[in-house]
Amino acid sequence: MDIFWIKAIIVLVIFGLSLVVAMYSTWAERKVAGYMQDRPGPNRAGWGGLLQPLADAGKMFFKEDFIPAQANKWLFIAGPCLAMLTALLSSAVVPFGDTIIVGSDEVQVQGIEVNIGILWVFGIVSLGVYGVMVGGWASNNKFSLLGAIRAASQNISYELAMGLSLIAIIMMTGSLSVRDIINTQHGGSWNLLYQPLGFIIFLTCAFAECNRTPFDLPECEAELIGGYHTEYSSMKLGFYLFAEYINMFVSSCVVSALYFGGFNYPFMDKVAEALGTDATGHNIATAIGFGVFFAKALFFVFFFMWVRWTLPRFRYDQLMNLGWKSLIPLAILNIVVTGIGLMFEIRWFSWVAVILIVGVALVQAALKPKAARGILEAAPVR
Amino acid sequence: MQLTNRSKKIDKSEMSLAERMYLPAIASGMAITLKHFFKKKPTINYPEQKRYLGPVFRGHHILKKDEAGRERCTACGLCAVACPAEAISMVAAERKSGEEHLYREEKYAAVYEINMLRCIFCGFCEEACPKQAIYLRHDEFVPVFMSRER
């Protein structure tokens, strides 16, 4: 078989998988929300509510596709398309697995292997705000515009901290290729163990980039009705919501690739050895790695939902304070500390920053316990 | 003096570094939601599962008959007077000779209507009835139906 066709099949499978995962994320989101609120969640359509996404899609298609009279029609249509397009594009460089051997060809389980993979992800994610921005502006509605402005400024603010937290990883790996970053984590040396601070910053920024709670201010119902998609209905709204779930899946993939070793798992060399080095054995080993990567990514999808149903929304000034005054300085500190560590070839040196911060917090708590900080006792009962 | 003594004064002093890191508080919050995630759900899946309604439940109205199968209602109208929602209306009729096996008293309700959109299931009609004719079933809801035929 021609290598072109193998690649085409892989690309199609990745495309389909991210769509299916996004589709069932909507189901999982409602299920998780239900379970965390002591109720069963959707369970009417199909077994355990598994047909719910189809029912939702059917509903979306049958709703009136309304375009406001004062809206800029073409931009109004382009908005959700852009959101969807950018969401799907970013999964192209994510390496879902090692290689598969078909005949004499060895093909990587990945859309495209580019040596600037992580830059690709960043570029596309930055473009992602266009969909929101264009949609919000084209709606010709103050609330939509406010939502879009919020989304834009939030994404720009958190992209800085995200990029800075990544620089530490790139310094350690010496490569921008996601596959190289995964390969250097081979053998249990996951980046999480060396970059705890970077991981926390990256994860927080990933939440902000996906417009997920606690940073879902662009679609804050209490203040902005529906935010940037106030005027949207039918499948255009569906595209916006769907793009959010695809973004969630892709950022889960990126997090697990960068910090959790991607398709690496403990004792994978022994497993590969047991399966043999011929084509079939190699392909089975790749499939296991693919499954492991997928499990990690799905765990983070769950984590996104878990956080959503735990935390309330930040206020906008709190959001900006956190981004500019906490995460960016911390990310810069992380770069400096990692750099010092790399100079002396101590890979775990980033822990020093974490230990330092936790130590200061503990000392402060010990010196000034909560009772001594002038806590007001409850009024005495008469 | 407070009503319940359960209100707490809020600590508005400046947050310490540990508190400003948010992460310990987030972790404890997520532990709580995870605990609820694995908890047994108290939901009763209604059409498949039904719970016991209890002996004093006030459900579907019926006009009862006596042991001989004769209607108890005499169309006295006390239920309609007692009804706070004014849901009950009736048309009285006189029993003809030869109808003694159908109606217990000389007067009966030819039409007895309860407007189900108005009824609040308070059971006052049942309490007001001197003949124990109207009764709100303790074991059955008012049936739900979609067509107008029933």
Interface residues (C-beta under 8 A of the other chain):
Chain A: V32 Y35 M36 Q37 D38 R39 P40 N43 I200 W306 V307 W309 T310 L311 I357 V360 A361 L362 Q364 A365 K368 K370 R373 G374 I375 L376 E377 A378 A379 V381 R382
Chain B: M1 Q2 N5 S7 K8 K9 I10 D11 S13 E14 S16 L17 A18 M21 L23 I26 G29 M30 I32 T33 L34 H36 F37 K39 K41 P42 T43 N45
